[in-house]
Amino acid sequence: MRQGSYSIGEAADIVGVSVPTLRMYEREGLIIPEKLQSGHRRYTEQDVERLRCIRKTIRKEKISIAGIRRILALIPCWRIKGCPAGERNACPAFVFHEEPCWMASEKSWECKNADCRQCLVYTACMDCGTLKETIVAFTTGGTPAFMQCDDAVVA
Ligand code: SF4
């Protein structure tokens, strides 16, 4: 096992789920593992932390996978990325709220060829605490702490 980088089997063992379950989380848009040229997936410590958050949310908070997907879909990516009004109105991630923006096809503007795994919208909510803080901040008109850095744009 390479420290800090795990195969899908190792990551599944660490969080106590099966490999098909991790594949399902990926299909449902809850996580984006690193994809090697060989087609194999690698999971970092941050990915494992995200998986722990997903497991905790399902088991303790009794929120379904569809529910988690919907929560992630509500992260206002256009606000974090500072998308101009004309661009965001044409973007599926802004218009539809069924799935996280990184699942949207035909993304517009800066997102067209972006690596969502590296994007602040995806990385900012790698753990439950930050995700909760983000949702609370946006629903109360505030700005979450992770957006108070140089990478983020508050529109
Ligand atoms: S780059 Fe990807 S994760 Fe970031 S806002 Fe665009 S679609 Fe969402």
Boltz pocket constraint, residues with backbone or C-beta under 6 A from the ligand:
constraints:
  - pocket:
      binder: B
      contacts: [[A, 77], [A, 78], [A, 81], [A, 93], [A, 101], [A, 102], [A, 103], [A, 107], [A, 110], [A, 111], [A, 114], [A, 115], [A, 116], [A, 117], [A, 119], [A, 120], [A, 121], [A, 122]]
      max_distance: 6.0
